[in-house]
């Protein structure tokens, strides 16, 4: 499993903290940018990189995208067929999104999350599996149509 992660300038510091956290847990993580703080970068650019990387092998890749509100990267990432990006703001909500909606990209709001909360959300995202009951799979198929 590879986790692809990217952030704009507002999510830059949180992204670097999450990368360090995942590496300490021996989780394979690939940084897709921004690689340095640039106040005028655009969130659609980093979201696109993560979406494209996840889609290369959707069974073995997940993504994390970060911007100030989390909404911009979520909207941008969801423009790619096969991506199901959810904005994470609560531990139970992220579990639900993984189990029922099979999200494969987690969007985080750096302006509204501290690092400790972000770690919990990331952990739940990475350790929760999608439910395999027909009603959940049927809904995912409808999203793909």
N, C-alpha and C positions, 0 to 999 in steps of 0.2 A: 504494500500500500504506500502510495506517495501522496503527500499533502502539498498542494500548491498554494502559495500565499502571496498576496500583493496588497498594496495600500497606496493611497494618494498621500499628499503631504500631511493632511490632518490625521491620518492613521499610521503614519510612518513610525513613530515611537512605539506604539502598541504592537505593530507588526514585528518589530525587532525583538520585543520582549517575548512575544509568542513563539517566534523562531527559536530563541534560546531555550525557552521552556520545553518545547517539543524535542529539541536535540538532546536536552538533558534526560529525557525519557526514552531516548534511542528511537524516536519516530522519524522516519525519513521525511524531510520537509525541503521543498525547493522554493527559494525566494525568487519571485518574478518581478520585483520592483515595488516601489521606487527604491533605488539603491543609495540615493542620497536625498536629503531634504530639498525639495524644489517647491517653493510657495505657489508657483503658477502651473503645476501639473494638473492633469484632468483625470478624474476617477474613471470615466469610460475606458480609458486606455489600459489601466491596470486590471479592470474587471474583464476586459476582452482577453487578456493574456491568460488569466486563470480559467475562464470558460473554455478556451481552446485547448488548454493543457488537460483539463479534466476529460474533455470529449475524446482525446486520443485513446483513452482506455477507461471508460466509465465504470467498469467493474473493479478497477484497482486504483482509481484516483479520486481524491476528494479535494475540495478547494475552500479557502478562506479568503474573503475580501473585506477590506476595511476602509471606511471613510469617516468623516465626522458624524454624520447621521446614520450611516449604514444603508440608507434608502437609495442613494445614488448608485452605489455599487450593486445593490440588489436588483434594481431596475435594469441596469446595464447588463449584468450577468444573465438575467432571465431572458434576454433577447435571443439567446442561442438555443436552438432546438436541442433538447436532451438535457438541458440544465434545469435543475429545480433548486433555486436559491431561496433561502429563508433568512429573514432578519432575526437574529437571536437577541433576546433581551431578558429571558428568564430560563432557569434551569429546566423546569417542567415543560415549558413551551418548546425548547430545543429538542428534548426527548420526544415529545409528541410529533414535532416536525420530521424527525428522522424516522420514527416508527410508522406514522400514518401517511406522510407525504413523501417519504424517501428523498429528502433534500440531499443533494450532493455537493452543495456549496453553502457555507455559512457566511452571512454578512454580519459584521460587527460595527457598532457605532462608537468610535473612539471618544467622542465628546460626552458620551453618556455612560460609559463603563469604566470602572477601574480595572487594573490588571488582575486582581484576585477574582473578580466576577468573570472577566474574560476567560481566565483559565478554566473555571468551572464550565462555562458554556462550551469551550473547545473540547474539554474532556467528554462531556455528554454527547457532543456531535460525533466524536471519534469512536466512542464505545457503544453507541446505540445502533442496533440494526433495524432495518425496515421489516415491518410485519408482512407475512407472506399469505395471509388470508385473501381469498379471491376478491373481496370488496375493495381492498387497498390496491391490489394489482390492477383491477379494472379501472380504478380512478387514474392510476399512473398511465395506463394505456390511452385513456381519453385525453390526457395532457399531451401525449405524443402525436395525436392525430392532427 
